[in-house]
């Protein structure tokens, strides 16, 4: 559990279309090539320390003749943003995917001192 030691708790959120490969015959739909997508997300305001980040799929459109194998994660979390990473593998064919994210953490206070 992460304890927040501050009256200034910030919550930021957003939604992002990760890709739409069906129309243009992209790699996620054809099942060949790079099967990972990475997007940088920037918070509306910097946190005091790296926040907790939650990511989830809000829409996925897959080929019904293959198994639906997907992983979504938040990586490289800093005070100013993070990378959203979507992965699939094997014969899975994904036409398009959308994700939602939420971050919760401490905001800086105007009385905070940076001594060193």
N, C-alpha and C positions, 0 to 999 in steps of 0.2 A: 504494500500500500504506500502511496506517496502522500505525505502530509504537506499541505500548503500553509506556509507560515507567513501569511500576508492577508491584509484586508482586500487587497486589489487582485481579485481572481478574474482572469480573462478567459472568455470562451469565444472561439472563432470556428467557422464552419464554411463548407463550400461543396460544390458538386462539379464534376469534370467528366466530359466524354473522353474516355481513354483512347478509343479508336473506332472507326467504322470501315472495316475492310471488305465488306460484302460487295459494295458497288464497284470498287476499283480492283478487285481480285488481289487484295493484300495478303501478306504472309499469314496472318492469323486465320483468315478464311481458307486459304489454299492448303494450310498445314505444312508449309515448307519454309525454310529460312529462319530468321530470328523470331523466337516465340515469346519474347519478353518486351514489355513496353514500360518505360520509365518517364515520369513527368515530375517536374519540380513545382512545388506548391510554396507560395510565399504568404505568410500570415499578414493580416491587415496592420498589425502592430507587433513590435518585438516583445517577446516574453523576457522575464528576468533570468530564467533558467530554461533549458529545454522542457517543453510541456509534454503532457501525455497526449498521444494522438490515437484516434480510433478511425479505421477505414472500413468501408463495406461496399459491396456491389449494390447499386440501386437499379441496374438494368443489365441483363445479359441476353444475348440472342445467339444460340448455338445450333449447329446442325444436329437434327434429331437422330441421324444414323450413326453417330459416334458418341463415345463417352464424354461427359462434361467434366473436364479436369481443369480447375483454375485455382490460382492462389493470388491473393492481393495482400500487400503489406506496406507498412510505412517504414522507410529506411532513412538513415542519415538525418535524424531529427536534431535540429538546432533551435536556438532562440528565434530565428527569423523564418524558418520553414522546414520542409522535409521533402523527400522523394517518395512518390506513390509508385509502387511497382506491381505490375500485373504479369503473371506467368501462366503459360499453359504448355502441354507437352503431348507426346505420342500422336495419336490420330485425331485429337480434338480439333474441331473447326469452329471458330468463334467469328460470327459476323460483326458484332459490335458489343461494346461494354461501356457502362457508365459507373462512376463511383461517387460516394459521398464520404466526407471526412469531417471530423470534429477534433479540435484541440482544446485542452483545458490546462491552465497553468497560472503561475504568479506573474503579475505585471510589475514593472519597475515603479517605484514611488519617487516623487520629486525630492523627498528627504533622504533617499538612499545615498550613502557615501561610498565612494570607491577610493580606499586609502592606498592600495598598492596595485 
